[in-house]
Amino acid sequence: MRRRSLITATAGAVTLGGLTSLPAEAAAPAAAQNGGRPVTTFDVISDIQGDLGDLAVALRDIRATNPHGSGLAVAGDITPRGYDAEYAEVRKVIAREPRPREIAWAIGNHEFYVPKWADPQTLAQATWPNGTTEDSLFRSFYSFAERGRVYAETTFGGIPVLTIGTERYMHYHDPKLWDEVWLSEAQFQWLEERLRYWAGRRKPVMVITHHPLPNTVSGTRNKLYLSDYLQADRLLGLLGRYRDVFLFSGHTHWDLGLSDWYVRRVVPGTANLEGFSVVNTGAVQTGFTDNGTGGENTVPGTFNQGLQVEVHRDRVVIKARDFAAGAWLKQVTVPLATRI
């Protein structure tokens, strides 16, 4: 694996270079703190990468803390390498453990790692792609996710959830590239249309993607993650138009205990001075933090983190969860620009 904002609504927000990072206990306006049942709740995890034991722990914890949740979003790296047998093992855990009514699967870079292996037991990177075609990797994901393309739309309790992701594994197209994300014109047009559609219906939109956008959440100013998107500016320009867009990204495995686990990203030229929300999803398998020299350190001990999201009529509450410890880490309340 290659490794103005909410100031009117929260205290202590700091904006720098189009980025607003809020403290973990960021407070909503008084009117938004009066309680009330959410419209819906759902959970977000990412980066399972073969850690099926921790996946089972996460699913049990999700059922215990959110028994009536409307869905689960998985922000990529479902498997360690993308073999059909690995997808099948994930499916077995999902079928065996308490499972949500709806699951939104996003594709990750680990879904493209079969070509590095001559067979499941023999690493053979020197002879990449070892007879594996790019098309077969996408077919495996489509079969597992039960759809015919990378990008898709579903709803969690009436709230739109859009999954996006790469439509090329770039090393097949350019020997200098590997895990970089490429979106087709069709995917961009689809995303633009769906964001416009839901904005017209005054709905917040949850966007699920594996790779993080630069200069957003934890890790994205580290050199390991600055160039994940080949069309980053275009994607930022599209998402940045909408105040009630929430982008959930994984890939970095960076600890949700870090201060920039949630940010508001302001994109110049979009006429949206409040930006849109970007949230790190943590990881089921292994955690990392900055080592101070442009690399990463592994978080010691058991690491198994994710998110629980409450959508209210006037706000969205995002809670960071330690599944292994069965404990809440922090939360942030984000006022909505328009009431549902």
Residue, then its C-alpha position, 0 to 999 in steps of 0.5 A: m500500500r502506498r503509503r469560512s466554515l463552522i466557525t459560526a457553529t463551533a468553538g475553536a475551529v481554525t481555518l488554514g489554507g482552505l482547511t478547517s479542523l475542529p476539536a473533537e468535542a466541537a459544539a453545535p448551536a444551542a438549537a441543535q443540541n436539544g436532542g430528538r431522534p435522528v432521521t437515520t443512523f449508519d456505520v462506516i468501516s474500511d480497510i478490512q484487508g483479511d482481518l476477519g476476526d476484527l471484522a467480526v468484532a466490529l460487526r458485533d459492536i455495531r449491532a450492540t451500539n446501533p441495533h436499528g442502524s439503516g446501513l453500513a458503508v465499507a470504504g474499500d480494501i475489502t480484501p487483502r489482494g482481491y482473490d475471489a476466495e478472499y471475497a467469499e471469506v468476507r461474505k461468510v463473516i457478513a452472513r454469520e455475524p449480525r449484519p445491517r440491512e444495507i451495505a455500500w461497498a467501495i473499491g480499494n487498491h487492495e482489490f487489485y493486488v492479485p497480479k502481484w502473485a503467481d498463486p495465492q501462496t507465491l508472491a511474484q512481483a517481478t513477473w507482474p501481472n502473472g497472467t491476471t487481466e485488469d478486467s478480471l479484477f473488476r469482475s471479481f469486485y462486481s460479483f461480490a458487490e452485486r453491481g456492474r460498475v464501480y460507482a453506485e447509489t443507495t440510501f440509508g434510511g432515505i439519506p443518499v449514499l454515493t460510492i465512488g472509486t477508480e475505474r482503472y488499475m493504473h499500472y496496466h496503463d502506465p508503468k510509472l503508476w500503481d494505485e492512483v485513482w482514475l475516474s471516467e467522464a461518465q463517473f464525473q457526470w454521474l456524480e455531478e448530476r446526483l449531487r445536484y439532484w439531492a441538493g435540490r431536494r435538500k438532502p445531505v449526501m454521504v460520499i464513500t471513497h477509499h482514497p483520501l483527497p489531498n489536504t483534507v484529513s489525517g495523513t493527507r499532508n504526508k508525502l505517502y498520500l499527496s498524489d492518490y488522485l489523478q484528477a484531484d482538483r476536478l473532484l475537489g471542485l465538484l464536491g466543494r460546491y455543496r455544504d452538506v456533502f460528507l466525504f468518508s475516506g480510508h486507505t491511510h489507516w491513520d488513528l481516529g484519535l488524531s485531531d484532524w480526523y474530521v475537517r471542513r475543506v474549502v475549495p477556492g472558486t466554488a463560491n462555497l465559503e463554508g466548505f464540505s465535510v471530510v471524515n477519516t474512517g480509521a481502519v479495521q486492520t492495523g493503525f498508523t500515525d505520522n512518524g514526523t519524517g514523512g512516513e508512518n509509525t504503527v499504532p501499538g496494540t489491537f487496532n480496530q476503528g470505525l464511525q457511527v453517523e447520526v443524521h438529524r433534521d438539522r445536523v449530522v453527528i459523527k462518532a469515532r468508535d474503538f471496536a476493540a475496546g468497545a469505547w467512543l473516542k470522540q464526536v463532532t456535530v455538523p450543522l446542516a445548511t438546510r433542514i431536512 
